[in-house]
Every structure is written in structure tokens, then in C-alpha cells.
Amino acid sequence: MARAAIESINKAQNAILQHAKPTDAQIYADAASRVIALYQHRVHSEVPDANDALELRKADAAERSLRLAALAGERREILKQTQRRRISDETARKLRHEIDLLESRYR
């Protein structure tokens, strides 16, 4: 099953890249690599078991936690830059809104 998933990922990536901007190619390649890595672990495991699902959930939780920590750091930096008048209030508001949207994905 994992091999079929990897094959589907590769096909989908190729289809997406045909319509994507050349500047976005690396973004799609990186995303595909991360997803494929999850499935390759399953291919190389001799006996799939419930621990695989548990490990994937732990990895997802860890990634989510780290992404939220990064967004909190960005939010603090925006505040500092606004206080030092290096960015305008309007720019800060827009950046905070983007962070709010990203945070909602990971909560």
C-alpha cells in the first residue's frame, strides 16, 4: 500500500508541476519529499503495526507544536518591529492576520 501511495504522490506532483509557476517548483518538491518520507518508512518496516500509527501521531503533534512555537516567535518579532517603528501598524496588522490564519490550521 505504501508503494502505491508513493507512486500516486509522484504522479500528483508531476501533474501539479505542469501547471505551477517555475518559482513554486521547489515548494512542491519539498512537500512531496516530506510526504514520501513518511511512506518510505512504512515500506522499509518489515512488519507494520500499531506503533507506526502512534509514531506518526507523535511526529504530527511535535511538528504542530514546533510550527506554533515558530509562529509565536514571529508574532513577538512583529511586536518588537512595530514598537521600534521599523514597520507600520498597518503592516503589523496584516502580518498578524496571516499568523492568525496559520495558527488556526495547527490548533
C-alpha positions, 0 to 999 in steps of 0.5 A, a space after each residue: 500500500 505504501 508503494 502505491 501511495 508513493 507512486 500516486 504522490 509522484 504522479 500528483 506532483 508531476 501533474 501539479 508541476 505542469 501547471 505551477 509557476 517555475 518559482 513554486 517548483 521547489 515548494 512542491 518538491 519539498 512537500 512531496 519529499 516530506 510526504 514520501 518520507 513518511 511512506 518510505 518508512 512504512 515500506 522499509 518496516 518489515 512488519 507494520 503495526 500499531 506503533 507506526 500509527 502512534 509514531 506518526 501521531 507523535 511526529 504530527 503533534 511535535 511538528 504542530 507544536 514546533 510550527 506554533 512555537 515558530 509562529 509565536 516567535 514571529 508574532 513577538 518579532 512583529 511586536 518588537 518591529 512595530 514598537 521600534 517603528 521599523 514597520 507600520 501598524 498597518 503592516 503589523 496588522 496584516 502580518 498578524 492576520 496571516 499568523 492568525 490564519 496559520 495558527 488556526 490550521 495547527 490548533 
